[in-house]
Amino acid sequence: MVLGLVNRKGRLIALVLLAFFAGLACLGRSSSRPTSIPAKISRGRNIYVEHRARSGDSYMLISRRWTGSDKNWRAIKRYNGNRPLLAGAVCRIPYNLLSSKAKYLVIVNLFPLDKRVGGQWSHRVTYKGETVSSIARWFTGTSRNASKILSHNHLRGVLRIGSRVLIPSRLLLPTFKTPRGSHRKGSSGPLLRFKQDKRGRYASYRLKKGEALYTNVVARFTGRISHDDVMDAVKRIKARSGIRDVKRIPAGFEVKIPVDLLLPQYLPKDDALRRAYEASVKEFSRYRNVFSTRDLKGVYVILDPGHGGGDPGAIGKRGIREDEYAYDIACRIRRLLRSRTRAQVYMTTWDKKTGYRVRNSRWLRPDSNEVLLTTPRYKNGDATVSANLRCFLVASIYDSLPRSARKQNRVVFTSVHADSLYPEMSGATIYIPDAHLSRKLLDRRGGVYDRTKEVRACRPIKTTYWQRVRSEGYSHYLAMELLGALKRRNVATLPYHPVRDRVTRGRREYVPAVICHNPVPTKLLLETANLQNSRDCKRLMNPDYRERIAIAYVEALRRYYGRKLR
């Protein structure tokens, strides 16, 4: 069973908040242009954008904003039952009327796993009710191309969720033929222009209306999201660009970004770091899960709630503690996996007072009852020791599983956390292990390590380079499944680069220890929220929001291990 959002009429609805850049001319010329608009798909076939009208809006203005022409206003009005457009009313714009750029943005947000593959478009069937005819209509402009797509993919029968459908270049609408970058990898393209001045080379970016230096420049192009790193980058960019007040930068202002601050994917195409980055992406992208099973039969899931015991983790707004909320989400995932799937679940920690009971309250009272399930149990007095012990505990569990499960990639590890970032950053982040930064050896001796059975049995933990490359590939594809599931469940995710392969703190880059050292090939660290952001704290305190995170995780696993298109 695939978990879905169903309304009263039984329609499958997927809600995605689209972050449209203010500079896209096709998406608006009025001063009331919104920064985010929901796009929906009903019955897996009909896509439309919902625009909430404001005072002064008209069908003609909406037509100009979303379709790039005044001429479509009558068609939009008919689509909305010829109702008068009142402030606060929702106006639907059908997909077929949208401008080319709007169509592209709608598709990549509703279908986050879609991408260009060579000259073709690779579409992942995501919603119940999708047909080859609807896919042909979305990507080629007419359902008459359905037979050609069927023949190209050697398809028979009903499409299954998780199947991939390739649309050949000759059939694609122009907007899907032109590379625009992927959801994980950025591209300098027209966004940045490289220039030279007396202080050296820099990347030039023209700030758009409504954009902020902190989130739309620093987080986007440098990847920095921790408080100190963001402030350091802002200080350098401010000095280089001659900015006096970061809160009063006019639209169109040239922001000068020092080249050494850029993420590798935004560097010039001939830069050695960018070439190395692209080579590594190509390397790990070859490795993807090929095992499929129904209801997760034969799949083993190891859940690791972060911190606990004597280590509360991050402490956020309203005094909420990371360990309590991460533990509750992990317990929810465990409950769903055990009740709705055939997966076998292992937990790394245990609360001596509440066990694995889910807590449906907003305020989760802090305690120090959690222990790590090593032999003997560890009370998490030292965060570094705890992280190392978790790796050995996971290695012990992994070694105890059937050899066939290990060989067929039927084991998944996920560590659940909540982050502490720059306060303006909001949403979940998913970390996977970078093959080059992950360490090939973990060996700890003396003290608590010598007293722990799992350490004695499994040390040292060794991995080869190609095992780490394979792990990055497997983990990347699961992370993209999880990202899509979180969006479909209306769980906030980081606007830029929500899937990351490293943590950056100052000049240091590293892979979190629990996914750096443990031997499970498919592994993630999920940061569910930013505890320094008030909205994120409010979300995390909502039991329904925590449940949606858990449902999204189970849904992602189902898709990851769903039927593959051969």
Buried (B, 14 or more C-beta within 10 A) or exposed (E): EBBBBEEEEEBBBBBBBBEBBBBBEBBBEEEEBBEEBBBBBBBBBBBBBEBEBBEEBEBBBBBBBBBBEEEBBEBBBEBBEEEEBEEEBEBBBBBBBBBBBBBBBBBBBBBBBBBBEEEBBBBBBBBBBBBBBBBBBBBBBEBEBBEBBBEBBEBEEEBBBBBBBBBBEEBBBEBBBEEBBBBBBBBBEEBBEBEEEEEEEBBBBBBBBEBBBBBBBBBBBBBBBBBEBBBBBBEBBBEBBEBEEBEEBEEEBEBBBBBEBBBBBBBBEEBEBBEEBBEBBEBBEEBBBEBEBEEBEBBBBBBBBBBBBBBBBBBBBEEBBBBBBBBBBBBBBBBBBBEBBEBBBBBBBBBEEBEBEBBEEEEBEEBBBBBBBBBEBBBBEBBEBBBBBBBBBBBBBBEEBEEEBBEBBBBBBBBBBBBBBBBBBBBBBBBBBBBBBBBEEBEBEEEBBEEBEBBBEBBBBEBEEEBBBBBBBBBBBBBBBBBBBBBBBBBBBBBBBBBBBBBBEEEEBBBBBBBBBBBBBBBBBBBBBBBBBBEBBBBBBEBEBBBBBBBBBBBBBBBBBBEBBE
